[in-house]
């Protein structure tokens, strides 16, 4: 039998909310494979489909700055919240953002940024890490960028295209994109739309749903699985989510966007979004959809 450490069991419990014994049994049945164990727990209805991102203990700031056509968002980490609140640290972030806005080819390991960080480490005596950034540039496009920051801990940028060039600078569009960005901050969607969900992710979900209703007649099973897939889309796809500010809890993001476009007399389309949360475990690529 595969040896399962208490740490691995605890990690799976934190990700799923399932009991310790259920997590251990799932890990044993999965031969120690955490992802397979997660699927087993979900098949038994013991774990949620929603991802619970791992957290690190890092402090720092999520920051967004913008010029006329470019917006940049970054996460810069330090060791203590005290340093994150100092003018020195905030000045470093401002210098980094001035460079990001002016430099299309900027990178996380950019020598210019590294020099700025090293100089501030020497002054403050605390480790500082320029962890990640995302840059939206709408130069030459007919569109707009909206953003939202929550307590310097969560940041969101949203880009939209407008059928009519004049609408890109319209207050209705600006307010719409801010509302969508606030929604992303609160609802944390994984994908822009159902068309953006990778096939392997969708196939995995369907396999789990079929296992959950195994034994039912084929025609009934297919309808149940179809219903669960629709619920999955409404949970993880931005445009299919119920708008958090809708008082009736009925309008989806795509409905709110369509209504704004109709009121202005031209189509509006959300093209992509990115969401950073301070301390999120860094994926291979920034979450930009």
ZADO-1210 file (C-alpha; in nm, 4 decimals, padded with zeros to 6 digits):
<atoms>
<atom x="00.0000" y="00.0000" z="00.0000" code="UNK" pos="1"/>
<atom x="00.1233" y="00.3478" z="-00.0883" code="UNK" pos="2"/>
<atom x="00.2442" y="00.5439" z="00.2155" code="UNK" pos="3"/>
<atom x="00.0473" y="00.8669" z="00.2540" code="UNK" pos="4"/>
<atom x="00.1965" y="01.1427" z="00.4670" code="UNK" pos="5"/>
<atom x="-00.0146" y="01.3501" z="00.7049" code="UNK" pos="6"/>
<atom x="00.0949" y="01.6641" z="00.5200" code="UNK" pos="7"/>
<atom x="-00.0442" y="01.5397" z="00.1882" code="UNK" pos="8"/>
<atom x="-00.3721" y="01.4443" z="00.3569" code="UNK" pos="9"/>
<atom x="-00.3934" y="01.7863" z="00.5197" code="UNK" pos="10"/>
<atom x="-00.3259" y="01.9643" z="00.1894" code="UNK" pos="11"/>
<atom x="-00.6032" y="01.7685" z="00.0170" code="UNK" pos="12"/>
<atom x="-00.8414" y="01.8471" z="00.3022" code="UNK" pos="13"/>
<atom x="-00.7648" y="02.2198" z="00.2729" code="UNK" pos="14"/>
<atom x="-00.8309" y="02.2103" z="-00.1014" code="UNK" pos="15"/>
<atom x="-01.1571" y="02.0151" z="-00.0812" code="UNK" pos="16"/>
<atom x="-01.3139" y="02.0645" z="00.2621" code="UNK" pos="17"/>
<atom x="-01.3607" y="01.6856" z="00.2879" code="UNK" pos="18"/>
<atom x="-01.2891" y="01.4968" z="00.6100" code="UNK" pos="19"/>
<atom x="-00.9423" y="01.3716" z="00.6997" code="UNK" pos="20"/>
<atom x="-01.0367" y="01.0036" z="00.6755" code="UNK" pos="21"/>
<atom x="-01.2129" y="01.0513" z="00.3416" code="UNK" pos="22"/>
<atom x="-00.9070" y="01.2348" z="00.2079" code="UNK" pos="23"/>
<atom x="-00.6694" y="00.9644" z="00.3262" code="UNK" pos="24"/>
<atom x="-00.8830" y="00.6860" z="00.1752" code="UNK" pos="25"/>
<atom x="-00.9068" y="00.8716" z="-00.1559" code="UNK" pos="26"/>
<atom x="-00.5286" y="00.9185" z="-00.1639" code="UNK" pos="27"/>
<atom x="-00.4724" y="00.5502" z="-00.0916" code="UNK" pos="28"/>
<atom x="-00.7205" y="00.4479" z="-00.3620" code="UNK" pos="29"/>
<atom x="-00.5490" y="00.6890" z="-00.6037" code="UNK" pos="30"/>
<atom x="-00.2039" y="00.5542" z="-00.5276" code="UNK" pos="31"/>
<atom x="-00.0950" y="00.8861" z="-00.3789" code="UNK" pos="32"/>
<atom x="-00.1960" y="01.0936" z="-00.6847" code="UNK" pos="33"/>
<atom x="-00.3563" y="01.4120" z="-00.5474" code="UNK" pos="34"/>
<atom x="-00.5462" y="01.4995" z="-00.8667" code="UNK" pos="35"/>
<atom x="-00.6944" y="01.1495" z="-00.8937" code="UNK" pos="36"/>
<atom x="-00.7852" y="01.1614" z="-00.5244" code="UNK" pos="37"/>
<atom x="-00.9625" y="01.4925" z="-00.5813" code="UNK" pos="38"/>
<atom x="-01.1643" y="01.3384" z="-00.8649" code="UNK" pos="39"/>
<atom x="-01.2592" y="01.0409" z="-00.6440" code="UNK" pos="40"/>
<atom x="-01.3818" y="01.2739" z="-00.3697" code="UNK" pos="41"/>
<atom x="-01.5851" y="01.4735" z="-00.6192" code="UNK" pos="42"/>
<atom x="-01.7387" y="01.1593" z="-00.7635" code="UNK" pos="43"/>
<atom x="-01.8594" y="01.0761" z="-00.4118" code="UNK" pos="44"/>
<atom x="-01.9898" y="01.4295" z="-00.3643" code="UNK" pos="45"/>
<atom x="-01.7357" y="01.4989" z="-00.0901" code="UNK" pos="46"/>
<atom x="-01.5513" y="01.7839" z="-00.2611" code="UNK" pos="47"/>
<atom x="-01.6501" y="02.1002" z="-00.4419" code="UNK" pos="48"/>
<atom x="-01.5612" y="02.1655" z="-00.8061" code="UNK" pos="49"/>
<atom x="-01.4526" y="02.5159" z="-00.7136" code="UNK" pos="50"/>
<atom x="-01.0794" y="02.5577" z="-00.6894" code="UNK" pos="51"/>
<atom x="-00.9368" y="02.6757" z="-00.3602" code="UNK" pos="52"/>
<atom x="-00.6075" y="02.8345" z="-00.4501" code="UNK" pos="53"/>
<atom x="-00.3202" y="02.7725" z="-00.2137" code="UNK" pos="54"/>
<atom x="-00.2029" y="03.0717" z="-00.0211" code="UNK" pos="55"/>
<atom x="00.1464" y="03.1802" z="00.0656" code="UNK" pos="56"/>
<atom x="00.2450" y="03.3945" z="00.3611" code="UNK" pos="57"/>
<atom x="00.3853" y="03.6723" z="00.1424" code="UNK" pos="58"/>
<atom x="00.2962" y="04.0361" z="00.2000" code="UNK" pos="59"/>
<atom x="00.3068" y="04.3156" z="-00.0551" code="UNK" pos="60"/>
<atom x="00.0828" y="04.5026" z="-00.2962" code="UNK" pos="61"/>
<atom x="-00.1357" y="04.4393" z="-00.5986" code="UNK" pos="62"/>
<atom x="-00.1161" y="04.7561" z="-00.8087" code="UNK" pos="63"/>
<atom x="-00.2778" y="04.8798" z="-01.1311" code="UNK" pos="64"/>
<atom x="-00.1698" y="05.1846" z="-01.3298" code="UNK" pos="65"/>
<atom x="-00.2796" y="05.3106" z="-01.6706" code="UNK" pos="66"/>
<atom x="-00.1941" y="05.5476" z="-01.9533" code="UNK" pos="67"/>
<atom x="-00.4266" y="05.6376" z="-02.2410" code="UNK" pos="68"/>
<atom x="-00.4023" y="05.2967" z="-02.4109" code="UNK" pos="69"/>
<atom x="-00.2050" y="05.0730" z="-02.1733" code="UNK" pos="70"/>
<atom x="-00.2882" y="04.9281" z="-01.8323" code="UNK" pos="71"/>
<atom x="-00.0492" y="04.7253" z="-01.6174" code="UNK" pos="72"/>
<atom x="-00.1095" y="04.5185" z="-01.3054" code="UNK" pos="73"/>
<atom x="00.1577" y="04.3719" z="-01.0831" code="UNK" pos="74"/>
<atom x="00.2195" y="04.1824" z="-00.7629" code="UNK" pos="75"/>
<atom x="00.5266" y="04.2883" z="-00.5686" code="UNK" pos="76"/>
<atom x="00.5981" y="04.0936" z="-00.2498" code="UNK" pos="77"/>
<atom x="00.7889" y="04.1718" z="00.0662" code="UNK" pos="78"/>
<atom x="00.8294" y="03.9988" z="00.4011" code="UNK" pos="79"/>
<atom x="00.6109" y="04.2180" z="00.6233" code="UNK" pos="80"/>
<atom x="00.2957" y="04.4230" z="00.5955" code="UNK" pos="81"/>
<atom x="00.4820" y="04.7072" z="00.7670" code="UNK" pos="82"/>
<atom x="00.7250" y="04.7424" z="00.4746" code="UNK" pos="83"/>
<atom x="00.4402" y="04.7099" z="00.2207" code="UNK" pos="84"/>
<atom x="00.2862" y="05.0263" z="00.3662" code="UNK" pos="85"/>
<atom x="00.6017" y="05.2381" z="00.3531" code="UNK" pos="86"/>
<atom x="00.6593" y="05.5181" z="00.1040" code="UNK" pos="87"/>
<atom x="00.9847" y="05.3478" z="-00.0014" code="UNK" pos="88"/>
<atom x="00.8060" y="05.0295" z="-00.1052" code="UNK" pos="89"/>
<atom x="00.5228" y="05.2181" z="-00.2752" code="UNK" pos="90"/>
<atom x="00.7818" y="05.4276" z="-00.4572" code="UNK" pos="91"/>
<atom x="00.9486" y="05.1120" z="-00.5868" code="UNK" pos="92"/>
<atom x="00.6141" y="04.9872" z="-00.7192" code="UNK" pos="93"/>
<atom x="00.5518" y="05.3236" z="-00.8872" code="UNK" pos="94"/>
<atom x="00.8936" y="05.3111" z="-01.0564" code="UNK" pos="95"/>
<atom x="00.8282" y="04.9564" z="-01.1763" code="UNK" pos="96"/>
<atom x="00.4922" y="05.0568" z="-01.3200" code="UNK" pos="97"/>
<atom x="00.6334" y="05.3569" z="-01.5009" code="UNK" pos="98"/>
<atom x="00.8683" y="05.1139" z="-01.6735" code="UNK" pos="99"/>
<atom x="00.5925" y="04.8587" z="-01.7456" code="UNK" pos="100"/>
<atom x="00.3695" y="05.1168" z="-01.9093" code="UNK" pos="101"/>
<atom x="00.6519" y="05.2416" z="-02.1305" code="UNK" pos="102"/>
<atom x="00.8035" y="04.9038" z="-02.2203" code="UNK" pos="103"/>
<atom x="00.5998" y="04.6545" z="-02.4287" code="UNK" pos="104"/>
<atom x="00.8759" y="04.3913" z="-02.4010" code="UNK" pos="105"/>
<atom x="00.9064" y="04.4118" z="-02.0204" code="UNK" pos="106"/>
<atom x="00.9548" y="04.0793" z="-01.8421" code="UNK" pos="107"/>
<atom x="00.9487" y="03.9545" z="-01.4828" code="UNK" pos="108"/>
<atom x="01.3262" y="03.9031" z="-01.4933" code="UNK" pos="109"/>
<atom x="01.3905" y="04.2332" z="-01.6745" code="UNK" pos="110"/>
<atom x="01.7363" y="04.3696" z="-01.5735" code="UNK" pos="111"/>
<atom x="01.5953" y="04.7214" z="-01.5249" code="UNK" pos="112"/>
<atom x="01.3331" y="04.5977" z="-01.2794" code="UNK" pos="113"/>
<atom x="01.5859" y="04.3707" z="-01.1066" code="UNK" pos="114"/>
<atom x="01.8136" y="04.6691" z="-01.0465" code="UNK" pos="115"/>
<atom x="01.5282" y="04.8705" z="-00.8961" code="UNK" pos="116"/>
<atom x="01.4374" y="04.5833" z="-00.6640" code="UNK" pos="117"/>
<atom x="01.7984" y="04.5166" z="-00.5554" code="UNK" pos="118"/>
<atom x="01.8502" y="04.8819" z="-00.4698" code="UNK" pos="119"/>
<atom x="01.5388" y="04.8834" z="-00.2516" code="UNK" pos="120"/>
<atom x="01.6372" y="04.5570" z="-00.0799" code="UNK" pos="121"/>
<atom x="01.9696" y="04.7134" z="00.0138" code="UNK" pos="122"/>
<atom x="01.7920" y="05.0147" z="00.1633" code="UNK" pos="123"/>
<atom x="01.5062" y="04.8395" z="00.3457" code="UNK" pos="124"/>
<atom x="01.6933" y="04.5261" z="00.4518" code="UNK" pos="125"/>
<atom x="01.3987" y="04.3041" z="00.3613" code="UNK" pos="126"/>
<atom x="01.3584" y="04.0572" z="00.0777" code="UNK" pos="127"/>
<atom x="01.1454" y="04.1947" z="-00.2069" code="UNK" pos="128"/>
<atom x="01.0202" y="03.9990" z="-00.5083" code="UNK" pos="129"/>
<atom x="00.8681" y="04.1311" z="-00.8303" code="UNK" pos="130"/>
<atom x="00.6448" y="03.8299" z="-00.8669" code="UNK" pos="131"/>
<atom x="00.4252" y="03.8786" z="-01.1727" code="UNK" pos="132"/>
<atom x="00.2569" y="04.1322" z="-01.3962" code="UNK" pos="133"/>
<atom x="00.0100" y="04.1578" z="-01.6815" code="UNK" pos="134"/>
<atom x="-00.0020" y="04.4322" z="-01.9446" code="UNK" pos="135"/>
<atom x="-00.3066" y="04.5186" z="-02.1590" code="UNK" pos="136"/>
<atom x="-00.2449" y="04.7382" z="-02.4648" code="UNK" pos="137"/>
<atom x="-00.5360" y="04.8571" z="-02.6794" code="UNK" pos="138"/>
<atom x="-00.3282" y="05.0731" z="-02.9147" code="UNK" pos="139"/>
<atom x="-00.4859" y="05.0521" z="-03.2591" code="UNK" pos="140"/>
<atom x="-00.7982" y="04.8823" z="-03.1213" code="UNK" pos="141"/>
<atom x="-01.1513" y="05.0084" z="-03.0767" code="UNK" pos="142"/>
<atom x="-01.1959" y="04.9240" z="-02.7153" code="UNK" pos="143"/>
<atom x="-01.1491" y="05.0098" z="-02.3512" code="UNK" pos="144"/>
<atom x="-00.9899" y="04.8729" z="-02.0342" code="UNK" pos="145"/>
<atom x="-01.1559" y="04.8716" z="-01.6938" code="UNK" pos="146"/>
<atom x="-00.9974" y="04.7845" z="-01.3610" code="UNK" pos="147"/>
<atom x="-01.0655" y="04.7383" z="-00.9927" code="UNK" pos="148"/>
<atom x="-00.8461" y="04.7079" z="-00.6840" code="UNK" pos="149"/>
<atom x="-00.9750" y="04.5735" z="-00.3522" code="UNK" pos="150"/>
<atom x="-00.7666" y="04.6862" z="-00.0529" code="UNK" pos="151"/>
<atom x="-00.4418" y="04.6396" z="-00.2507" code="UNK" pos="152"/>
<atom x="-00.4970" y="04.2627" z="-00.2148" code="UNK" pos="153"/>
<atom x="-00.7057" y="04.1748" z="-00.5218" code="UNK" pos="154"/>
<atom x="-00.6704" y="04.3346" z="-00.8639" code="UNK" pos="155"/>
<atom x="-00.8630" y="04.2861" z="-01.1876" code="UNK" pos="156"/>
<atom x="-00.8271" y="04.4226" z="-01.5399" code="UNK" pos="157"/>
<atom x="-01.0953" y="04.3753" z="-01.8059" code="UNK" pos="158"/>
<atom x="-01.0630" y="04.4556" z="-02.1768" code="UNK" pos="159"/>
<atom x="-01.3622" y="04.5067" z="-02.4043" code="UNK" pos="160"/>
<atom x="-01.4080" y="04.5855" z="-02.7719" code="UNK" pos="161"/>
<atom x="-01.6650" y="04.8370" z="-02.8961" code="UNK" pos="162"/>
<atom x="-01.8369" y="04.8331" z="-03.2329" code="UNK" pos="163"/>
<atom x="-01.8503" y="05.2137" z="-03.2374" code="UNK" pos="164"/>
<atom x="-01.5159" y="05.3930" z="-03.1718" code="UNK" pos="165"/>
<atom x="-01.6885" y="05.6765" z="-02.9843" code="UNK" pos="166"/>
<atom x="-01.8266" y="05.4302" z="-02.7297" code="UNK" pos="167"/>
<atom x="-01.4791" y="05.3329" z="-02.6048" code="UNK" pos="168"/>
<atom x="-01.4538" y="05.6573" z="-02.4060" code="UNK" pos="169"/>
<atom x="-01.8213" y="05.6692" z="-02.3066" code="UNK" pos="170"/>
<atom x="-01.8997" y="05.6826" z="-01.9338" code="UNK" pos="171"/>
<atom x="-02.1469" y="05.3967" z="-01.9736" code="UNK" pos="172"/>
<atom x="-01.8684" y="05.1688" z="-02.0999" code="UNK" pos="173"/>
<atom x="-01.6287" y="05.2863" z="-01.8305" code="UNK" pos="174"/>
<atom x="-01.8835" y="05.2143" z="-01.5577" code="UNK" pos="175"/>
<atom x="-01.9735" y="04.8812" z="-01.7165" code="UNK" pos="176"/>
<atom x="-01.6130" y="04.7613" z="-01.7209" code="UNK" pos="177"/>
<atom x="-01.5561" y="04.8729" z="-01.3636" code="UNK" pos="178"/>
<atom x="-01.8639" y="04.6755" z="-01.2592" code="UNK" pos="179"/>
<atom x="-01.7427" y="04.3690" z="-01.4518" code="UNK" pos="180"/>
<atom x="-01.3995" y="04.4027" z="-01.2884" code="UNK" pos="181"/>
<atom x="-01.5633" y="04.4220" z="-00.9438" code="UNK" pos="182"/>
<atom x="-01.7625" y="04.1120" z="-01.0317" code="UNK" pos="183"/>
<atom x="-01.4451" y="03.9245" z="-01.1314" code="UNK" pos="184"/>
<atom x="-01.2822" y="04.0254" z="-00.8022" code="UNK" pos="185"/>
<atom x="-01.5763" y="03.8795" z="-00.6086" code="UNK" pos="186"/>
<atom x="-01.6728" y="03.5772" z="-00.8213" code="UNK" pos="187"/>
<atom x="-01.3257" y="03.4691" z="-00.9395" code="UNK" pos="188"/>
<atom x="-01.4208" y="03.3062" z="-01.2732" code="UNK" pos="189"/>
<atom x="-01.1710" y="03.0704" z="-01.4330" code="UNK" pos="190"/>
<atom x="-01.2569" y="03.1313" z="-01.7985" code="UNK" pos="191"/>
<atom x="-01.4046" y="03.4078" z="-02.0112" code="UNK" pos="192"/>
<atom x="-01.6681" y="03.1906" z="-02.1804" code="UNK" pos="193"/>
<atom x="-01.7612" y="02.8269" z="-02.2361" code="UNK" pos="194"/>
<atom x="-01.5745" y="02.8369" z="-02.5671" code="UNK" pos="195"/>
<atom x="-01.2549" y="02.9073" z="-02.3729" code="UNK" pos="196"/>
<atom x="-01.2829" y="02.5995" z="-02.1484" code="UNK" pos="197"/>
<atom x="-01.0110" y="02.3513" z="-02.2566" code="UNK" pos="198"/>
<atom x="-01.1457" y="02.0209" z="-02.3872" code="UNK" pos="199"/>
<atom x="-00.9522" y="01.8179" z="-02.1304" code="UNK" pos="200"/>
<atom x="-01.1100" y="02.0193" z="-01.8470" code="UNK" pos="201"/>
<atom x="-01.4598" y="01.9682" z="-01.9879" code="UNK" pos="202"/>
<atom x="-01.3993" y="01.5959" z="-02.0442" code="UNK" pos="203"/>
<atom x="-01.2810" y="01.5560" z="-01.6865" code="UNK" pos="204"/>
<atom x="-01.5946" y="01.7266" z="-01.5550" code="UNK" pos="205"/>
<atom x="-01.8209" y="01.5055" z="-01.7655" code="UNK" pos="206"/>
<atom x="-01.6430" y="01.1913" z="-01.6440" code="UNK" pos="207"/>
<atom x="-01.6995" y="01.2989" z="-01.2847" code="UNK" pos="208"/>
<atom x="-02.0679" y="01.3787" z="-01.3450" code="UNK" pos="209"/>
<atom x="-02.1268" y="01.0433" z="-01.5159" code="UNK" pos="210"/>
<atom x="-01.9673" y="00.8637" z="-01.2212" code="UNK" pos="211"/>
<atom x="-02.1948" y="01.0549" z="-00.9836" code="UNK" pos="212"/>
<atom x="-02.5125" y="00.9304" z="-01.1583" code="UNK" pos="213"/>
<atom x="-02.3908" y="00.5853" z="-01.2605" code="UNK" pos="214"/>
<atom x="-02.6678" y="00.3271" z="-01.2873" code="UNK" pos="215"/>
<atom x="-02.9395" y="00.5552" z="-01.4204" code="UNK" pos="216"/>
<atom x="-03.0969" y="00.4949" z="-01.7667" code="UNK" pos="217"/>
<atom x="-02.8872" y="00.6331" z="-02.0534" code="UNK" pos="218"/>
<atom x="-03.1429" y="00.8962" z="-02.1596" code="UNK" pos="219"/>
<atom x="-03.1794" y="01.0202" z="-01.8015" code="UNK" pos="220"/>
<atom x="-02.8048" y="01.0110" z="-01.7411" code="UNK" pos="221"/>
<atom x="-02.7316" y="01.2273" z="-02.0452" code="UNK" pos="222"/>
<atom x="-02.9832" y="01.4915" z="-01.9367" code="UNK" pos="223"/>
<atom x="-02.8431" y="01.5017" z="-01.5837" code="UNK" pos="224"/>
<atom x="-02.4880" y="01.5338" z="-01.7125" code="UNK" pos="225"/>
<atom x="-02.5960" y="01.8086" z="-01.9519" code="UNK" pos="226"/>
<atom x="-02.7555" y="01.9966" z="-01.6631" code="UNK" pos="227"/>
<atom x="-02.4432" y="01.9615" z="-01.4492" code="UNK" pos="228"/>
<atom x="-02.2265" y="02.0894" z="-01.7353" code="UNK" pos="229"/>
<atom x="-02.4492" y="02.3974" z="-01.7644" code="UNK" pos="230"/>
<atom x="-02.4110" y="02.4541" z="-01.3905" code="UNK" pos="231"/>
<atom x="-02.0335" y="02.4180" z="-01.4290" code="UNK" pos="232"/>
<atom x="-02.0328" y="02.6848" z="-01.7008" code="UNK" pos="233"/>
<atom x="-02.2348" y="02.9206" z="-01.4805" code="UNK" pos="234"/>
<atom x="-01.9848" y="02.8690" z="-01.1979" code="UNK" pos="235"/>
<atom x="-01.6564" y="02.9150" z="-01.3850" code="UNK" pos="236"/>
<atom x="-01.7244" y="03.1169" z="-01.7034" code="UNK" pos="237"/>
<atom x="-01.7402" y="03.4941" z="-01.6602" code="UNK" pos="238"/>
<atom x="-02.0072" y="03.5718" z="-01.9201" code="UNK" pos="239"/>
<atom x="-02.2327" y="03.2924" z="-01.7876" code="UNK" pos="240"/>
<atom x="-02.2075" y="03.3977" z="-01.4224" code="UNK" pos="241"/>
<atom x="-02.4908" y="03.5810" z="-01.2502" code="UNK" pos="242"/>
<atom x="-02.3876" y="03.9448" z="-01.2079" code="UNK" pos="243"/>
<atom x="-02.3106" y="03.9972" z="-00.8383" code="UNK" pos="244"/>
<atom x="-02.4736" y="04.3426" z="-00.8356" code="UNK" pos="245"/>
<atom x="-02.8016" y="04.2301" z="-00.9907" code="UNK" pos="246"/>
<atom x="-03.0611" y="04.2741" z="-00.7121" code="UNK" pos="247"/>
<atom x="-03.2815" y="03.9989" z="-00.8528" code="UNK" pos="248"/>
<atom x="-02.9960" y="03.7524" z="-00.9000" code="UNK" pos="249"/>
<atom x="-03.1034" y="03.6693" z="-01.2551" code="UNK" pos="250"/>
<atom x="-02.8976" y="03.8701" z="-01.5040" code="UNK" pos="251"/>
<atom x="-02.5806" y="03.7143" z="-01.6332" code="UNK" pos="252"/>
<atom x="-02.2718" y="03.9156" z="-01.7206" code="UNK" pos="253"/>
<atom x="-02.3429" y="03.8648" z="-02.0909" code="UNK" pos="254"/>
<atom x="-02.6919" y="04.0109" z="-02.0387" code="UNK" pos="255"/>
<atom x="-02.5554" y="04.3183" z="-01.8617" code="UNK" pos="256"/>
<atom x="-02.2984" y="04.3749" z="-02.1381" code="UNK" pos="257"/>
<atom x="-02.5593" y="04.3262" z="-02.4118" code="UNK" pos="258"/>
<atom x="-02.7962" y="04.5742" z="-02.2449" code="UNK" pos="259"/>
<atom x="-02.5228" y="04.8387" z="-02.2280" code="UNK" pos="260"/>
<atom x="-02.4429" y="04.7889" z="-02.5963" code="UNK" pos="261"/>
<atom x="-02.8090" y="04.8108" z="-02.6943" code="UNK" pos="262"/>
<atom x="-02.8517" y="05.1329" z="-02.4956" code="UNK" pos="263"/>
<atom x="-02.5551" y="05.2880" z="-02.6762" code="UNK" pos="264"/>
<atom x="-02.6491" y="05.1558" z="-03.0176" code="UNK" pos="265"/>
<atom x="-02.3494" y="04.9314" z="-03.0817" code="UNK" pos="266"/>
<atom x="-02.2179" y="04.5933" z="-02.9718" code="UNK" pos="267"/>
<atom x="-01.9789" y="04.5628" z="-02.6762" code="UNK" pos="268"/>
<atom x="-01.7813" y="04.2452" z="-02.6154" code="UNK" pos="269"/>
<atom x="-01.5630" y="04.1465" z="-02.3208" code="UNK" pos="270"/>
<atom x="-01.2423" y="04.0150" z="-02.4773" code="UNK" pos="271"/>
<atom x="-01.0318" y="03.9114" z="-02.1786" code="UNK" pos="272"/>
<atom x="-00.9702" y="03.9597" z="-01.8090" code="UNK" pos="273"/>
<atom x="-00.6964" y="03.8938" z="-01.5571" code="UNK" pos="274"/>
<atom x="-00.7246" y="03.8618" z="-01.1793" code="UNK" pos="275"/>
<atom x="-00.4438" y="03.8696" z="-00.9230" code="UNK" pos="276"/>
<atom x="-00.4841" y="03.7972" z="-00.5540" code="UNK" pos="277"/>
<atom x="-00.1992" y="03.8655" z="-00.3153" code="UNK" pos="278"/>
<atom x="-00.0353" y="03.5403" z="-00.2097" code="UNK" pos="279"/>
<atom x="-00.1984" y="03.3161" z="-00.4709" code="UNK" pos="280"/>
<atom x="00.0206" y="03.0219" z="-00.5582" code="UNK" pos="281"/>
<atom x="00.1728" y="03.1205" z="-00.8895" code="UNK" pos="282"/>
<atom x="00.0529" y="02.9096" z="-01.1847" code="UNK" pos="283"/>
<atom x="00.2741" y="02.8412" z="-01.4836" code="UNK" pos="284"/>
<atom x="00.1042" y="03.1322" z="-01.6620" code="UNK" pos="285"/>
<atom x="-00.0824" y="03.4332" z="-01.5219" code="UNK" pos="286"/>
<atom x="-00.4559" y="03.3834" z="-01.5133" code="UNK" pos="287"/>
<atom x="-00.5522" y="03.5846" z="-01.8166" code="UNK" pos="288"/>
<atom x="-00.8611" y="03.4781" z="-02.0055" code="UNK" pos="289"/>
</atoms>
